[in-house]
Amino acid sequence: MGLSSIAAAKGERLRRTKRSPMARREELAGWLMAAPWVLGILLWILGPFAGAAYLSLTDYDILSRANFIGLDNFRRMLFEDPLFWTAMRVTTVYAVFSVPLSIALGLFLALLLNARIHGLAWLRTIYYLPAVLSGVAVSFLWIWVFSADWGVLNYLLSLVGIRGPNWLTSEKWALPALIIMSLWGVGGNLVIYLAGLQGVPTELYEAAVVDGAGRWRKFWHITLPMISPVILFQLIMGIIGALQTFTQGYVMTQGGPNNATLFFILYLWRNAFQYLKMGYASALAWAIFAYILLLTLIVLRTSEAWVFYAGEVKAR
């Protein structure tokens, strides 16, 4: 370290020691105002993280003391538990299909509702309402929709001469049915897309019209690049939400038939609250956390190739 760096460090320490009483009071007031948030992080986020990390290294069933077993839960999870890989596969397939479909449908509806048409506010409200309904209530509604005998979906298919399957009791169709159901809450994505679309500068479209660009070229070369940060946000949040799906599998299919809808969180819940294997469930929780973190980092890393930030261009 050079003399200039040492002098600068000493000067900084001197300035800190010579702070006025008012500056100290302001600092104390700031910490007091932030205290509820800091305590919340410690008690409800970092605390459970630390607790789950410890329990994942133990054999604990709530009724007796935790027995430390090291990494045995993780070894069993990876090499001895076929249901772990089944749950991971089911959850991944669900995310691979439901997330892109939700993104595409939400963007399509947002483009339609971004126009100036009569009753636009009512249409936006109607599309958004399903996103705020209770997951359990929605699950019961879709049980009725997917019913093999008197369900609405099979009735509509019969009108065009198609005999609908037994959606929720078929090992082949149960997971596709839940993927279709995931589009019910697309209104939440729609609102965010609308905000992004309305932030696109109109002069870009005007310049494109002057250059003779059609609708498709304006969408591909202007709309998509300008709302790509919104798409990135929706992609990350969609992945996080899809990999934590629980209610549909629990209420509608109980993970069946033959584990065809055994979502990872449902399997974790069974181990924790049905089998009372809290240590093993904690290891499962860390596994899904690592999986979500890995996918999120991959998306963020690859986003540099397709996400456009107007502010960065201006800064250059």
N, C-alpha and C positions, 0 to 999 in steps of 0.2 A: 504494500500500500504506500503511495507516495505521500509527501509532506502536505500537498494540497488537499488530498482526501482526508488525512488526519485532522487538518485544520477545519475542514468543512464539517466533519463529524463532531468535533469539539464545539464548533459554533452552533450546531443544531441542538446539542445537549444543553448548551448555555441558554439558548432561546427558550427551550422547554422549561428549564428551571426558573426562568424569569417571567413566566406567564402571569398575567394579571389575575387577581381574584375573580374578576368577571368572566375571563376565559375559562377558568376552572369550573365556575358555576354552570356555564353554558355546556361544557363537556359533561358534567355530572347530569344536567338535565337531559342531554341527549341520550346518555346511557339509561337513565330511568325510563325515558319514553320507549327505548328499544328493548327494555327488559322483558315485557310480555312476549315479544317475538323470540328473543333469545331463549327464554325459559321454555317456550313452546317447542322450539327446535330441539333443545336438550331433552325434554321429557317425552315428546311424542314422535320424534324422528330418530335422533342419535341414540336415545335410550333404548328403544325397541331394536334398533340395528345391533347395538352391543349385546342386548339380551338374546337375540336370535343367533348371533355369532357364537355365543357361549353354548346355548342349547344345542346347536348343530353338532357340537363335539361331545354330546352326552346321550345317554339312554334315559329318557325322562317321560314318565306317564302321568304326571300331576299328582298321583296318589302316593308316590314315594319320592325319596331324594334322588336328585340327578346323579347318575353314575357316569363319570368321565370315560369316554371310549375313543377319544382322538378323532381320526378321520374315518372311522369305521362306517358311519352313516353315508358318507360320500362314496366309499368303496362299494357298499351295498347298492346304493342308488345307481351307480354307473355300470356295475358288472353283474348284479344279482337280481335286479328288479325289472322285469320286462314291462310292467305297467308304467314305469317312468318314461320309457321310450315311446310307449303307446300314447301317453298323455302329451308328450312333447310333439309327436307327429300330428296328432289330431289338432292341437292348438296351432301348430305352424301352418297346416293346410288351411285351417279356418282363417288365419291372418293373411295368408298369401292371396286368397280369393276375396275376402270381405273388405280388406283395406283398399285395394285398387278400385273395386266396384263402388265403394262409398265415395272415394275421391272423384271418380269419373262422373257418377250420377249427381253428386253435389255440385260439381262445376257446370254440368249441363243445365241443371235447374237454375243455377245462379245466372247463367248467360241468358236464359229465357226471362227471368224475373228482373234482369237489369234494364230491360226496355221500359219505355214509358207507355204503359197500357192502363186501361180503366180498371179500378179495383186492385191495384198492385199491392197496396198495404195489406188488404185482406188475404190475398194469395200468399204473401210472405208469411203472414201469421199462421195460416192453415198449414203450410209446409213445415213451419218450425214447431208447432204444438206437439207432435209425437216425440220430439227430442226431450221434452221435459216431463213426460209421463213416467210413472214408476215402472221399474224393470219387471217386477213380479206381476203387476197388472197387465203389462204388455205381453208377458209370457203366456198368461192364461188366455188372452185374446188370440194369440197365434196358435195355441192348442186347438181352438175352435176353427181357425182358418185352415189348419193342416189336417183336420179330422178326415179319415178315409171315407166315412159314411155320409156325413152331413156337412163337411167342410166347404167353405166358400171357394177355395182354390180348386178343388176337384170338380166342383159344380161348374166353374167357369171353363175348365178344361173339357168337360163333357159337352159343352155347347159347340165345341169345334171338333168333336168326335174323338177326343183323347181320354183314355181311362187313366185317371190319376193313381199314383201309387199310395201305399200306406206310409205316409211321409215319416212320421215320428217312430214308427215301429219297424221300419226297414233299415237294416244295417247299411244298405247302399244309399238311401235317400235321407237319412236323419241329419247328417252333417250338411249336405246341400240345403236342406230346409232351414237350418239355423243360419246359413250364409245368406239365404234370401231374406230371412227375418232381420238380419243386421242392417239392411237398407232402410228399415223403418225409421231409424233416427238420423237419416241423412240431412234433415233440416238444420241440425246444429252446424254441419259443415257449410251448408248453403249460406247462412248468415255471415260467416267469416269470408267466404268467397265474394259475397256481395260487397263487403267492405273493401276487399282488395280490388275488385273490378272498378269500383267508383273512385279509386285512387289513381287509376291509369290516366295520364294527361291526355285530354281530348285533342291537343295539337298533334299528337303522334298519329292519331287516326285521320285527321285532316290532311296531314302531309302524305299519308299512305294513299288516300283517295286521289290527291293530285298526281301521284306517281302511277295511278291506274291499278292499285291493288284491290283484289276482291275480298269477300268476307273471309274465306279460308286463309288467305295470305296475311290478312290483318290479325286474325286469331293466332296463327302460327308464329308470326314474326313480331307481334306487338303484345297481344294479350297474354299469351303464355309466358314469355320472358318477364313481363312486368309483374305478374302474380306468382312467379316461381318461388319467392320466399314464403308465400301463403301455402303453396302446395307442399313445400318442405315441412312447414309446421304441421299441416294436416297429416302428412305421411308419418312423421314421428309420433304425434299423438295417437294416430290410428293404430300404429304398431303396438304402442304401449297399452292402449285400451283392448285391442284384440287378444293380445297374449295374456291378459288378465280376465278374460271372459269367465263368468261363473254362473250367473243367474239363469241363463237359458238352459244350460246343461243340468243344473240342479232342479229347476222347477218343471221343465218340459220333458226331459228324457232320463233324468237321474244317471246320466253318463252312458246309457245304453242306446240301442241294443248291442250287446256284446262289446261294450266299451267303444262303440263307434263315435260317441260324443263325449268321451272322457277328457274334458278340458283339464289343463294342468292345475289350475287353481281349485277345481273341484276335487281332483285327486289329493292335493295338499290338504284341503279341508277334511276329507275323509280320514286321512292319517292323523290329523290333529284332534278332531272332535268326535270321530266315530271309533277309531282304534286307539286313541289317546297316546299316540306316538309323537309327542311334542318335539323330541330331539330330531327324529327323522323328518318331521314336517318343517322344522327350521332349516334343515339341510336342503329340502326341496325349495323353500323360499329363497335361499341364497342362490340356488341353481337358476330359478326363473329370473331373479334379479340380474345375475351375470349374463344370461341370455338376452334380456332386454337391453342391458347396457352395451353388449357387443353389437347388436343390430343397430342401436342408435348411433354408436360411434362410426359404424360402417356407412350409414346413411349420411351423417354429417361430413365424413371424409370425402365421400363421392359427390357430395352436393356442390363442391367447388367447380365441377365440370358442367353443371346444368342450372345452377341457381344464379340469377342475375340481380345484382344490387345496384340500383341507380346511383346511390351515394358514393360507392366506390369509384364509379366511372367519373363522377364529377370531381372527386378528390384527385384523380390522376391529371 
